[in-house]
Amino acid sequence: MYNKNTTLNIILYYYAIWGDFVFKIEQCYFDNSTNLNNIVFDNFEYSSAIDNFKFFALKTYFPRNKFRDEDIEFEDRVFRNIVYEFKKGNKEISEKMASVFVKLLKNVNVKKPVICAIPASNFVDTEKRFKYFTKTLSKKLNFENGFSYIQNKKNRRNKHFEKFQGNIIEYISINKKKIKGKTILLFDDIITTGNSFITIANKLVEFGAENVIGVFLGKTYDFQTKKKIQKNTYYDKAAYIFDESMKITGFSYEIKTFNISKNKVVDNNFILTAKIVNNIIMRGIPTFASKYLFENTKDNYKAILSAWLHRVIIFSIVNGILTEENLNIAIIERDISFSHIAIKDLYLYMENISKLLEYTFPKFNVKIFNNPENKFNNFDLVIDIGFKKRQPLTIGAPYIFIQQTEMDNTLPRFYNFKPIKFFKANESNKEKENALKFILQNVFFKEEFREGQLKIIKRILSLNDTIGLLPTGGGKSLCYQLSGLLQPGIIIVIDPIKSLMVDQVDNLEKLGINSCAYLNSDLERSKRDKILKKLEDGNYKFLFIAPERLQIKDFRKSLSALSEKTTIPFIVIDEAHCVSEWGHDFRPSYLNISKNIRLITQKNNYKPKILALTGTASYAVLNDIQKELEIFSNSAKIYPKSFDRKELHFIIYKTSNKEKILKKILLTNLPKKFGKNNIAGIIFSSTVDGENGTEHISTILKSLGIHHLTYSGKVPKKSRLSEKEHAQKNLKTQKKFKENKVSLLVATKAFGMGIDKPNIRYTIHYTLPSSLEAFYQEAGRAGRDRNPAFCYLIFTEKDENITNAVLDISKSADYAIKLYNEQMKDIKDDVTTQVFFHKSSFVGENEESEKVINFLEKVFPTLQKYKNVYITVSLEGRSKIIFEKILHRLSILGVVKDYTVKYDTQITFEIKMELLSENNVYKNLFNYVTRYSLGENEFKVQKSPYSDLKSSYKFYIKTLVKFIYSEIEKQRRRALFALIEMARHAKGENEIKKYILNYFEETTFSRELWKLYKELDFETLFKLLTVIQTKKVEKIKNLYGNILRFLESAPDNPSFYLLTAFIRTRLIYSQDREEEMIATDVESIKKDWENFLRNFNFKKYENELIFIFERFLEITHQRTLKNEIFYLIFEKTNSKKFVEKFQFIDETRYFSKRIL
């Protein structure tokens, strides 16, 4: 029931937590609020016309089945609740809504007004919903009550949720006498498509009503008045070109159809092939011609006509004009001869795409004419094509007439269809792989896939979540670009920084793929709105956004609405290491990103798949990515065989004079290697201002007369530019550098993680990055064309002993901070700078706990009273990241469910919070710690000793922060120390490479597995068997994933098969096993044992084999499994000693009699 007390009054708190971090709690409110005081209805939000009938609606309505509470504004939630209560027949709500309409309709001056209602789907709902309302409204307005004039005749399906498509007139009765000569105010709760309103309005006018005006509570978010278009006439735009310099215009053309009725068709392989080829044709307007067209013509006009012809044939297939059995086509060429080449080109695409669908596309039967006097009655379709203006022919056969025009498009650019599962898991199919290669060569103009690309593409095209690791410069972007062209709808790409978005769009456009756009805060509002409109109209295949955009409600609503119209087959999370708090580039805005975007964009129970891509990810980071993105299968992870970039050459200078070394590199070293060639390079610094910042480096370069530009996320102190102007300057700088208009860039890491400029020949790290990962990733900007490039690191360290002490992970973070403040902060070297950044992120265990607890203290009374609340918090100062960390901690405990951010004069958070029981908070914390605590000394989570809930919350916050400092904080210090160790000790290029590759290719178990890879070492093998027997499932699954990686290089290694057999057996009894990935059936286990025994020298190691089987018996309780493996070993070894030892298993005594 409606409860008038379910809305809180505004509550204001102002307080400072620390430093410049100040926030206020503005509002607390609930899901079920229906208080009209929360919404002001000064006017109708919508006043428009549909089919010449005026209509009015109070507000936009967002249905619950499509929009979550947290994705819409408070007012929209309240209005939605009002609508739901109105539909239930809540008289209090009906009374109040009648009062709203009285205020807005009282000045309506019409002849003989009557209030009527569009009947609901059944008589009961019509009575409940409209009888009291129309009576009340009529009385208050002194209008005639016409509730009984339009009534249910028989029940029908719900018109809103199921989008009723029948003729509503068949289900209702209209009193003609009562409505004659009157103005009908036709009321309904929601206008969804307008079909019912138009149909009834037309019938009322036909029966003699003076006029009909629609009056609605709300209009659905996607309601649009449809534009009328000329029947059988369409306008389109398409073209192929041969190079970017082609300046020809006039890509628009007109299509007129005659003797054609478009048939309703169901997608089959024939139609799907055409729709996918259409994706490739329309990837750009214009786009580059295929290899076949390049080789067979260089005539620009032939290329344009070919694109038009391809589009029209696809249009004809998709609309059922051409079928598999009816492909007899006549083409009348009006200008030039081109069709024979165009048809061959189209068929090459159709043939290859159809192979991916395991289908053979039928041949076109085409005849080409240049004389329109011929008879064309025996053809399934006649296509009359040319640039010239002319009149259509009069032909009896189905006929499509094409000529140039200046009109706007009316044909859909892309066709929708369901996501296609092109590959089965681990499927090897050479024909399909060749088809992918065909697309690679004809769309991306590359001859071969790079290592790892094909595996990633096949995995995401099998509609499975995928984590792809490729070395920096390994071609990650191509994986989603190629896959995206084969699927329907739009691919959403989440990039962490603006420069990367700009770069990705620029690269796609250079490939002739201009169906892409990015949205970020640098764009004007009008530009963003224009992009969203084009997105809604289906003009894009790829949209690039920052993770922060998913925190904005308006964008969530747009994305949710978009997913109703088109499919989002998969979502790309680029530079996925930013997801992980263990990584060097963690962004709190990635919190819940996988869960949120899947829920926002799911359609008809299809949740988009996730493709996470990164060039650098240590074991801990990779594990965290998997958990944060909720990708549970270890088979999702695709690794390169090596992270080695052979073209990169590393040089480290340890010095006390950075400027001197920089001059040496620029003026001596590089000229020796490259001569006087004007080569491209980047100088990186970790700061903007200060003696080693980008501004200082720029001053040095100016003194040397070296032309360069600077790029930084932060505005330099001496700059007079606003943040917006600085962002525009960065865009221009990036463009000039990419276009080789400037050869040297001085930048912070804000110059994108994946910026693709192939000809960078050197990078110079003027200061130390935060980790080996950061160093290798930034250095990896160089040499992307696979030609030699040189990566320099200029390193300063004043006191190794202090460095060692501060970065000693056996000491706490608080100790490290204390030591930094006492002994390090005045030292001017690279280590001090990085430790300063580190302590800014990890301020100390006690202080960080206090921050989280302080926030909890302020909201807890409200949370405890109302259980589920939305809390609005406005921030002052530069504290967004700090506050998001608080929310991140509370989300781990499950107290914060989600949050959105509004950027205006200040930053405003709306946080969805839920009061959980002490036990549920404990479970959430326990699960989090369990999945991340993989070391030998596993962190223990104790139950709260307190009886009251708030004290328990505080206890668990402190426990969580303690864990983060014992694991993540120490891991970050360890990562920095690993880089410092390399900078100190690596002598020469080979040693530097060794440090880097050991770091990237090492995992928790890699040393043991590497040892087993080289030799059969029983001590190591037995140690890992103990891990399988005694450790938690999470650790065992990680071991399994690592074994798979090694098995790729050593498919006959007996140790790895034995370990997998033990893992499968151990997981039989686990409730947390991954059935898709780790099969635990007897046959799988038996197969592993067979592979083990095939390559195991059992004569030499008979005692060890007996010991192994004893261990195996300890972990299995299945009699069948014991017997199967016992018999298998006996059959393979025929060992008397083995049978004597385990004859108790041989219940039939068959083997014992044979051998003993």
N, C-alpha and C positions, 0 to 999 in steps of 0.2 A: 504493500500500500504506500501511497504518497505520504511523506512525513515532512511537514513544514519546517521541522528543526534540522533538516539535513544539510544546511548551508552555514558555514562559519562566517562571522563578520571578519573584516580585514584586521589582521593582527600585525603590528609593526614592532620590530626589534632593531635597534642599532647597536652594534658593538664591534670593537676591534679585536681580532684574534691575535695577530702578531704583525709587527712591521707595518707595511702598507696594505696588508690584507684586511679589508673591511667589507662586511656585507650586511645586508638587511633581509630578514624574512618578511616578505610582503603579504603573502596570502597562504592560507591552508584551506583546502576544500576537497569534496568527495566526488566519487563517480556518479552517485545517484541524485545529484542536486537537480531540482526542477524549479528553483526559485526565480520567478520572472524579474525580480529586482536585479538579478545579475545580467540582464540583457535589456538594452534600451531600444525600443522599436519606434523611432521617430518617423520612419517612412518605410515603404516597401524597398527592400534591397534590390529587387528585380522588377522592372516594368518593361515589358516587351510585347511582341506580337508573334503569333504562329498561325500561318494560313489565314491572315487578315483578322484573326481574333485576338483582342488584347488579353494579356494575362498579367497577374501580379503575384509575387511570392515574397514572403517575409525574409527568408534567409536561405543560404545553401545548406543542404542536408547531407550528412555523411553517414551512410548506413553502417551499422555495427559489424556486419559480416564482411566489410571491406576496409574499414578504417578503425584501428585500435584507438582506445581512449588517449593514450599517450602521444598519438600522432596528430591530434587536432587540438585547437585552442579551447580554453575553458568555456567560453561562450558557446562554441559549437557543441561541446559535450552537453552543456545544460540544455541547449535547444534540441539536441537529439533525444535527451531524456524526456523533454516536454512532448515531443512527437510520439514517443513510445507510450507515454501515459495517455495522451489523447487517443491513440489507437485502441487502448484498453477500455476507453469510455470513462476515464477519470473526470467526474463532473466538476471538481474544483478547477482542474486545468482547462476544461471546456469553457467554463465561466470566464476565466482570466483571458483566454485567447479570444473569446468573443469581445471582451472589452478592448483588446488591442485592435481588432479589426474595426470596431465601431469608431475608434479614434482616427483610423486611416481611411475609412470609407464614408465618413459622415458628410463629406462635401461632394460625394459622387452625385452628379446631376444626370439621371437617366430616366427614360419613360417607363413607368410601371415596373419598378424593380422587384424581382422575386429571388429569394435565396433558395437554391437547389443544391444537391450534392451528387457527385458521381458515386453510384452504389459501390460498396466494397464487394469482395468476391462471393459473399454469402449474406443472406438476409439478417442473420444474427449480428454480424459485425457491422452491417449498415445501420441497424437500429442503435446498437451500442455506441457507435462512433459519431453519428451525425444527427440523430433525432433531437437530443437535448441541445446540441450546439446550434443547429439551424433555428430552433425555436427561440433560444436565448438571443442570438444575433439578430433575427428578424424583429423581435420585440424591441431591442435596444435601438435599432435603426429605423423602426417603424416601416419596415419593408414587409412584403407578403412572404409568408413561410411556405416554401414549395417543397418541403421534405418529401411529401407523398406523391409529388408529380413525376418523379423518376424513381422507379422501384426495381428490386430484383425480380426476375421472372424465373430464373434457375441459377444454381450455383456454378461457379467457374473457378479456374486456377487463380491463385493470388497474382494480381497483375503487376505488382512492383517487384517482388523478389524473383519471380519466374519470368518476368517480362512477357506477359500474356500477349500472344500474337494473333489470337482469333478476332472475330468481329464482335465487339462488345454489345452491339445492338441486338444480337440474338439472345442475350442473357438478361436484358432489361426491358421494362415497359415504360412508355412515356404517355402521360395524359395530355393529348394534343389540345383539348379544349382549354385546359388550364394555362398552358404556356403561350397561347396564341396572342400576338400583339404586345407581348411583354419583353422586358430586358431581363435575361436570366444571368444572375451572378452564380456561376457554376463552381461550386467549392469541392476541393479534395485536400487530403492531407499533404500529399507529395506529387509533384509532376516529375515523372521519370523519363518517358520517351515522348509524351504528348499525344500519343496515338489515340488513347481512350478519349481524351478531352476533345481533340479535333473531330473524331467520329461522332461523338454525341452532340457537339456544337453544330456541326453541319446538319445533323438530323433534326435538331431543335429549330434551326432556321427553315429547313424544309417543311416542318410542321407549322410554321407561321410565327415563330418567335421574332421579335423586333431585332434583337441583338443578343450576343452571348459574350460575357466577360469571365475569364478564368480567375479564380481567387484560390491561392494555395498557401498552406503553412510554409512549405519549403520546396525548392527545386533541387534535384539531385546534382551532385558535383559535376556530373558529365553531361547534363542536359544541354543541348544546343539546338537552336532553331536552324533547320536544314535549308541550305541554299538550293534553289531550283536550278538544274542544269539542262541544257538542251538535250533532248532524247537522241540517243545513237550518235552523239558527237562528243569526242574526247580530245583533250589537249595534253601533250606530253613533251618531255625534253630528254634527249639522250644523245650521246656522241662518243665515238672513239677518236683518239688523237695519237700521233706518233712521237711527239716530244712536247715539252712544256712551253716551248717558244711559239707554238702554233696559236696564232691570234684570231683565227676564224671564229665568227659568231654565228648565231642562227641555229641553235640546237633544238629549238621548239618546233613541234609539228602537230598537225591536226589529223585526227582519225575520224572518218565518217563510216559508219557501218550500215549496210543495206541487206535486206533479206536475212537478217540474223536475229535470232532470239537467244540471249545468253541463257544457258542451261544451268540449273543447280547441280553442282558436281561434288563428289566426295573425294578427298585427297587419296590418290593411289600413287604408286611409284612413278607412273607416267607424269602425273601432274606435279608431284613433289620434285622430280628432276627439273621440270621447267621452272618451278618457284625458286629452287636453289640457284640455277643458272641465272635467273633474274637478279638475285643478290649480287652476283659477280658483274653482270652487265651494268647495274645501277649503283655500284659501289662509289662511282664518281660521275659527275656531270660537268665536263667530260671526263673520261678515264682513258687509260692507255690501251691501245689495241693489243690483241694477243700476238704471240710469236708467229702464228700462221699468217695473220694479216700483215705483220711486219715483213715477212718473207715473200709475200705474194702481191702486195701493192703498197705504194707509198702515197697514194692519192687521198688527200684529206676528205674530199667529197664522197668518195667511195666508203671511207671509214665511217662517216656520219650516217650515210644511208644504210650501211650494214647494221649499225646500232638500232636504227629505226625499225628495220626489218626484223631483227632479233626480238625487239620488244613486242612487236605486233604478233609474231608467231607465238610468243609466250602468252600474251594476252588471250589469244585464240585457244590455246591449250587449257589455260587456267579456267576459262569461262565455258569450256565444253564445246566450243565451235569446232575444234580439231580433236579427234580421239585417236586412240591407238590404231583402230581399224581404218580410220578415214584421214589419211595424210596426203591426199592428192591436192597439190597446191599449184596454182597458176600465178606467176609474178609478171606484171606488166611494168617494164622499166621505161620510165618517161625521159630520163636525162642521160644516164650513162650505164654502161654494162658493169654490174658489180655482183649480182645475185648469186652466181655460181660460187664465187669466193665466200660470200657471206653465209650461204647455206652450209658449205663445208666447214667453215669456222664454227658455226652454231652447233653442228652435229658433233664436232670434236669435244665441245664442252658437254653436250648432252650425254655422249657416250661415256666420258670419264666420270661424270657425276653419277650416272646411273649405276656404274660399277660399285660405288660406295653403298648403294642401296641393294646390291646383289640382284641387279635387274639389267636387262638388255634393252636399251632404248631403240624403238623401231626406226627404220630409215624413212626419211622424207622422200616423197615422190614429187619432184618439182619440175615444172616446165616453164621456161622463161620466154616472154614475148616482148617485142617492142612495137607491135602493131595492135592497137586496141580494137581492130575490126574483127578479130577472131571470135569464134563462138566458144563460150566457157561453161556451157551447161554441165559438162561431165566432171567438174572439179568440186572438191569439198570446200575449197576456199579460193577466191581470186583476190590477190593483193595488187593494187594499183598504186605505185610508189614513185615519187619524184619531188624535186624542189619546186618546180614551176607551178604557178597558179593556173588552175584549169577547172573544168566542170567534171563531176563524176559521170561515169558511164551508166547506161541502163542495162543491167545484166540480171538474168534470172537466178544465177547461182549466188550463194553467200559471197558478199563483196565488201572489201575494206579499202577505202580510198585514203591516201596519205599525201599531204603536201605541207610545205613550210608555213609557219604562222608566228604570231607574236603573242599569242594568248598564254595565260598562266596554266599550270598543270591542273588536271582534274583526275588523272589516273593515279592510283596508288603507286608510290615509288617502289615499295617492297610489299610482297604478299605475306600474309601470316599463315603459319601452320604449326603443328605441335613439334616440340623438340624431338630430334631424331637420334636414336641410339645406333650410331654407325658401326661401332665395334663392340664385340663381347670382351669381357675381362681377359686380358693377356692374349687376345686373338692375334695370330700372325697370318696375314693375308696379303700376299705380294701384289695381287691385282688392285686391292684397295690402296695399298701404300703407293703404288705407281700412279693411281688417280690423284692422291694427295700431292705427289711430286709434280704432276701435270699442272695443278693449281699453283704450286710454288713457282714453277717456271713461267707461267703465263700471267700471273697476277703480281708476283713479287720479284720476278726476274732474277731468281737465284737458281743455280743448277742442282745443288744438293742440300739436304738438311744438315745442319750442324749436329754434333753429338748431343743427344738428349731431347732435341726438339720433337722428333717424330714420336717418341714415347709419350711425351707430355700431350701432344696433339691427339694421339689415339686414346689416351686415358680420358681426356675431357670430352672427346667425341663419343665415348662410351657412356656419357652422362654419369660419371662418377666424380666426386670431389677429388681434387688433385693438388698436390704441393710439388711444384717444380723448382729444383735447384739447378741453376746453370751458372757457370762462372761469369763475372761481370764482363759484358761484351759478348756473351754466348748466344744472343738472339732470343731472349725471353719474349719480347713483344710479338714476334712473328707467331708464337704459339697461340695466342688468343686472337690475333688478327686473322689468320687463316681459318681457325676453327669457327670464329664468329661469322665468317662469310658463308659457312655451310649450314648455319642454324637460322631459325626465324628470329624476328624481333630485334631487340637492342641488347648490346653487350655493355654493361656498366663496368667501367674501369676506375678503381679507387687508387689514386696516386697521392703520395704523402706531401709533395711540394709542388708549387705552382709552375716552376720552371720545367718540371718533368711533364706536366700536362701539356704545356705549350709545345714542348719538343715532340711529344708523341703525336699530337695533331699535325704538326708541321711535317713530320716524317710520313704520316699516312697520306697527306695531301700530295707530297712529292711522289708517292707511289700511284697517284691517280685515285686515291680513296678519299674523296671529300665529303663523304656521308658521316662526318665526325665533328664533334664539338667538345669544348670544355666549359665548365661552369666554375668560376671562382670569384672571390670578392673584388678582384681587380676590374671586373666587367661592370659597366653601368647597369642600373636596374633595367632600363629599357632593352638593353642587349640581352640580358639574362632572360627576360620575359619572351623575347623573340626566339631565343634558342629553345625554351620550354614549349612554345607554340609549335615550332617546327618538329620538335621531338614528339609532341602529341599527334601531329599530322603524319608521322611515320617517315620523316625525311632523313633520319640518322640510323646508322648501324652501330656506332660507337659513341658513348658519352663518357667523358673523363671528369671525375669529381674528386674533391678532397674528402677525407673521412669526416671532417667537421661539417660538411654539407648535410650528411645524414643525421646530424643533430638538430637541423633546422626543420621546424614543423611544416612550413610552406613547401619545402622540397619533399618531405616525406609524403605529404598529401598528393603532390604532383606525381611522384613516383608510384604511389598506390593507384592513382587514377590511370596512369599510363599502363600499368600492368593489367588493368581490366581490358584495355584495347589491344594490347600487343603482348607477345611473350617475351620474357627475359630468360633465355635459356641458361646462361651462367653469368656469374659476376667475377670479375678479376680483381684480386687484391695484389697490386704491384708493390714491389719492395716490402714483402710480407713480414720481414724481420721487425718492422715498426710495430707489429701487433704485440710483440713480446716484451714484457718488462725486463726480461733477461738480456735483451738486445741493446746495441749501442745507440739506437735511434727510436726508442720506445715513445709512442704517442698515446696519451690517455684517451684521445678521441677515438681510438680504435676499440674502446671498450664495447663489448656486446655487438660488434659490427656484423658478425656473421649471423647471429640470431635475428637482429633487427632487420637487416636488409632482406633476409629470406622471408620473414613474416610480412614485410611491407610489399614485397614483389611477387609473392606466391599467387598462382592462378589455378583454379580448378584442382586443388590438392597437389599441383606441381610446384615444388620449391626449387628455385634456381640452384644450380650447382656452384661450388666455389672453386676457382682456379687461383691458387696462391703462388706467386712467383717471387723468388729472391735470388740474388747472386751471392749472398754471403749469409751463412747461418751455421753457427756452431751447434753441437748436439743439444745443449740446453735450450737454445733459442728455437731450434727446430721442434723440439718436444713441446715447447710452450705454444708455438704457432699452431700445432696440431690440436692442442687442447682448447685454445682460445677460439679457434675457428670451428670447433666441434666437428673435426674430421677424424673419425675414430679408426679408420682402417690404415694399418701400416703400409699396405700396398699402394696407398695414395701418394707416398713419398717417392719421387723420382730424382735420383742423384746422377751427377756426372761421374764418369770413371775417375776423373781427376779434376781438381780446380786449377791445374797448372795452365798459365797463359804463357806459352813458350816465347811469344814475341816481346814480352815485357822483360826488361833488364833493370835490376835494382842496384842502386848505389846509395850508401848511407855515409854521411859526414857527421862525426861527433866533433863539436867545435865550441869555442866560446865567442866566436865572431861570425854570426850568421850572415851579416851583410857582405863580408869578404868572400864567403863561400858562394853566396848567390851570384856575385859578380863573376866569380871563377866559372861557375856553371854556364851562365849566359854568354859570357864573352870569350871563353876558352874551350870548355868541354863540348858544348853543343856545336859550335862552328867546326870543331875537329871531326865530329861525327857526321854532320850534314852539310858542311861547306857554308856557302853564303845563301843557301835556299831559305826562303821565308817560311819557316815551319811554325805550326800551331802548337801552343802549349798552355798549361794552366799552372799558376802558382797558388797553392792553398794555404790559408791561415785559419786558425781556430777562433780568431777574434777580428773585430772590425777596427776598434780603436786601440791605442796603446803602442808600445815600441815595436811589437812584432805583428801588429794588425795589418789588414789589407790597405788601410790608408797610409801607414808608414812604408809598406813595400812599394806602393804607388809613388811615393816621394823619391825612393831610391831609383826606381825605373825612370822617372822623369829626369833625374840628374844624369842618368846614363844615355838619355835621348832615345829610350826604347818606347815605341808607341804601344799602348795597352789600354784596356778598360777594366773597371772594377765591378764586382757583383757581390751583393750581400743582402741577407734577409733584413737585417737591422739597418736603420738609417744612421750613417756616421754622425758623430757629435757635431762636427764642423759643418755638416750639410745644412742648407737652408730649405731643403725639399721637405714637403709633407710626406707622410707614409704612402699616400696614393701616388704622388708624383715620383717617389722613389721606386715604387712598384713598376710604374710606366717606364722609368729609366732602365730598370732591370730587363724588361721585355725587349726594349730596343737594343740593349747590350747583347743579350742572348741571340737575337736575330743577326746582328752584325758578326758575332763570333761564328755562328753556324754557317753564315754565307761567306766566310773567309774575308770579310771586310776589315777585320782586325785579327791579328794572329796570336796575341797574348792576352790572357784573362787572369786577373788577380781576384780570387773568390774565396768565400767561406763555403762550408758544405751545403749552403742554401742553393748552390748551383748544382742542380739535380743529381739524384742518385742514378742514373741510367740515361743521362743525356747522351744522345747518339750523334757524335761528330767523328766520322771514321778516321780523319787524317791528323788527329792529335799525336804528336811525336814525342812529347815529354810532359811529365808532371813534376812539380817541385813542392814538396811539403815543407814550407818554411817553418812550421811549428809541428809539434807532435800531435797526432790525432788521439782519439780516446781508446782505440783498441786496434789490434791487428786486422779485425774485420773492417773497421772504418778506413784504415790505411789502404788495404788491398782493394776495397771498393772504389775509393777516390782515385787511386793510382790506375785503376782499371778503366778510367775514362780514355786512357791512351791506347793506341794500337788496335783500335776496333776494326781496322781494315786488314788486320793480321800481318802488317809490316812492322819491322823492329821499332820499339819505342823505349824510352828511358825514364825511369821513375826514381826521383831523388828524395831523400829525407835528410833535412838539416836538423840535427838534434843537439840540444844543450842540456846538461845535467851538472849542477854545481857540487852536489854532495850525495854520493851513492849510499852512504850509511843512513842518512835521513830518509832517502827514497825507500830504501829497504824496510826501514822501521815503519813508515807511514803505510806502505803497501803490504805489510805482513798480515796475511789473512788469519793468522792464529790470534791476532789482536782484534778487539772490537772496533766498530766504526767510531764510537765515542772516544776511544783511546787515540785513533788515527786523527780525529778532528782536533783533539787536545794537542797532540804532537804537532800538527800542522800550525795551529795558532801560536804555539810556543817557539817552534824552531824553523818552520818552513815558509811562512807566509811572506816574509820579507826577501826571500831568495828569488831572484829573477832568472828563471829557467823554464824549460818546457814542462817539466814534471810538476812544478808548482802551479802552473796554469791549469793543467788537467786535473790536479787534485782539488783545486778551487772549484772547478766545474762539478767535480764528483761530490764534494761536500755541499754544494748548492742543491744537488738532487737528493742527497741522503744527509739530512740535517742532524741526524742523531735519533737513536731509538726512542728515547724519552720524549723529545720534542715532537717527533712525528706522531707518536701515540696521543700526546696531548692535543694536537691539532684535530685529530679525528674525534676524540672524546669531547672536545669543546663544542664541535658542531653537533654531535649527538645530544649533548646536554640541552642545547637550545630547542631541538625539535622533538625530544623524547616525550615531553608531556602531551603534546598534540598527537604524536604517533601512538602512544599508549591509550589515549582516550578513544581514538577513532579507527585504529588498526590499519586502514588503508587510506593514504592521503597523497595529495599532490602539494608540494611545497615550492613556492617561487622565491628564488634567492637572487638578489642583484648584487653584483660585485663592483667594487671600486679599486682602482690601482691595477697593476699588471699581475693579477693573481689567478688567472683562469687555470693555468696548468697546476698550480698548487691546490686549488679547490677540486679540480678533477681527480687529483690523487686521493683526496679524502673520499670522493664518491667511488673511486675504484676500490678502495679498501672496504667500504661498506657494501659494495656490490658483491665482493667475494663472500662476505658473510650472508648475503641474500637480503639485506635490509633495503638497499637501493635496488630497484628493479630496472629502472631506465631513467634517462633524463634527456631533455632537449635544451637547446641554447638559442637565445634571441640576441642578435647583435644590433644595437641601436646606439644611443648616446652612452649607454653603459651595457655591460653584458648581463643578461638575465637567464638564469637556469630555472627550468621547471622540472622538479625531481619527483618521480613516482616512488613512494616508500611503502613498505609493508612491515607490520609488527610480526615478527616470527617468535616462536617459542624458543626457550633456551636450548632445547634439544635439537631443533632444526638449525639454529645458528652453529651449534657445535658440529653437526653433520656436515654443513657447508664448509666450515673451516677444515675439518678433518679430511674431507675429500680433496680440497685444494692442496693441502700440505702433502697428502699421500701421493698425489699424482706428480708433484714437483720435487719431492724429497727423494732423490734417487741415489744419494751417496751412501757410503758404508755406515756412517753415523746418522741414521735416519731421525729426523726431528719428531718428537713426541708431542701430541696434543692432549693436554689434560682437560678433564671436565671441570666446569666452573665450580668453585667451592661455595658460591654465594647463592642465597635463596631468592633474592629479588632480581628481577629481569634486567634492570638498568645496570646493576653491578656486574652481572654476567656478561652483558654486552661489552662493558669496559674491559673485563677480563679477556674476552676473546679478541678485542681490538689489540690489546697489548700482546697477546700471543701471536696474532697475525703479523704485527710489525716486527716482533722478535724473530719470527721465521724469515721475513723478508730481509732483515739485516744479517741473519746467520747464513742465508743462502745467496740471495740476489746481490745484495751490497758487496759481499765478499767476492762473488763471481765477477762483478764489475772491476773491483780492484785487481783481481787476478788477471783479467783481460788487459788492463792497462800495463800491469807488470810484465806480461808476456811480450808486449810490444817494446817496452823499455829494455828487457833482456835481449831481444833481437838487436835493437839499436846499439846496445853496449858491445855485444859479443860476436855478432855475425861478421865474419871476415870474407868479403867478396860475394859476388852474385850468387854462387851456388849455395852458400850457407844461408843467405837471406831467403832464397826460394825454399830451402829445406825447412826453415823455421815456419814460413807461411803455410806451406802445404801440410806439414805435420799438424799445425793448428787446425786447419779446416777439415782435414781428413781424419782427425782423431775423434773418437766418441768414448763413452764410458767404458766400453769393452774392446775398443779397437786394438789396444796393445796385446791383449790376450788372443783376439781373433787373428791379428797379424802374425803372431807367433805360430798359431795353428795353421795359418795359411802357408807358412814356410816349412813347417815340419810337424810331425806327430809328437806333441809334447804332452805326456800323460799328466804331469803335475798341473799344467794349465787347463787341460781338458777336465780333470776331476774338480778343479776349482770352479769352473763354469757349471758343471753338473750340480755342485753344491748350491750355486746361485739359483738354479732352476728348482731345486728341491725346497729351498728355504726362504727365498725372497718373495716379495709381493708381486702380484700379477703384472702391475705396471712396469716393473723392472724387467720381468721376463719377456713381455711384449717388445720392449725396446731392444733387448738382446736378439729377439727373433728378427726384428727389422734390420739390425746390423748384419746378422748372418746372411740374410737375403742379399745384401749389398756385396758381401764377400763371395757368395756363391756365384754371382755373375762372372767373377774373374776366375773362380776355381770350382767349376761344376762337378769335379770328381773328388773333391776333398772329403774324406770319410768323417773327419771330426765334425764338420758342419752338418752332415746328415744325422749323425748321432745326436747332436745337440737339438736339432729340430724335432727328432723323434721324442726326446725327453720333454721338450716344450709342449708338443701336442698332447702327450700323455698327462702332463701336469695340469694342463688347461681343461681336461675332461671334467674336472671337479670344480672348476672356477665358474662363478656366476657372471664374471666380467670378461669372458672370452669373446673374441671377434670371430664369429662363425664364418663370415665372408672371407676373412683373410687367413685365419689359422684353422685349418680343418683338423678336427679331433676324432675322426672316424678311424676304425681299425685299419682299413685299407691304406689310408694316408700314412699312418704310423708304420705299418708293415712295409710300405714302399720306402720310407726313410731308412728303415733297418736294412732292407735289401741293398740300397745304395751304399750304406755304410759298410756292409760286409763284402760287397763287391770289390772295394778298394782297400780293405783292411787285411793286414797280414796276420791272420788268426793263428797260424802255426808258430810264428815268432812270439806273438803276444797272447798266448792262451790264458795265462793267469790274469792278465789285465781284462780280457774279455769276460772272464768269470766275475771279476770284481764289478765291471760295468753292468752285467745282468743283475747282480745282487742289488745294485743301486736302483736299477729299473724296477725291480720287484717292490722296492720300498715306496714307489710313487704310484703304483697301479693296484687297484683292488678288483679289477675285472678278470674273472677266471678265463673268459674267452681270449682276452688280449694276452694274458700270460701264456696260455697254451699256444696261441698263434706264433708269438715271437720265439718261444722255446723250440717249437717244431722247425721254424725257419732257421734258427741258428744251428740246430742239429743237422738239417739238410745241407747247409752250406759248409759246415766245418767237419761233420762226422767225428766230433771230439768225444772220446770215451770219458775223459776227465770232466767235461762239461755235463754229460748225462749223469755220471755218478753224483755230482754235486747237486743237481736239480731234479733227480728222478722222482721226487715227490710231486712234481707238476704233471708227470706223465701218467695220468690216471688210467689209461688203457694198457699201460706197460708195454706198448708196441715198440717204442724206440729203445726202452731199457733192455728188452729181450734181444733186439737186434744187435746191440753194441756191447752188452755186458756178458 
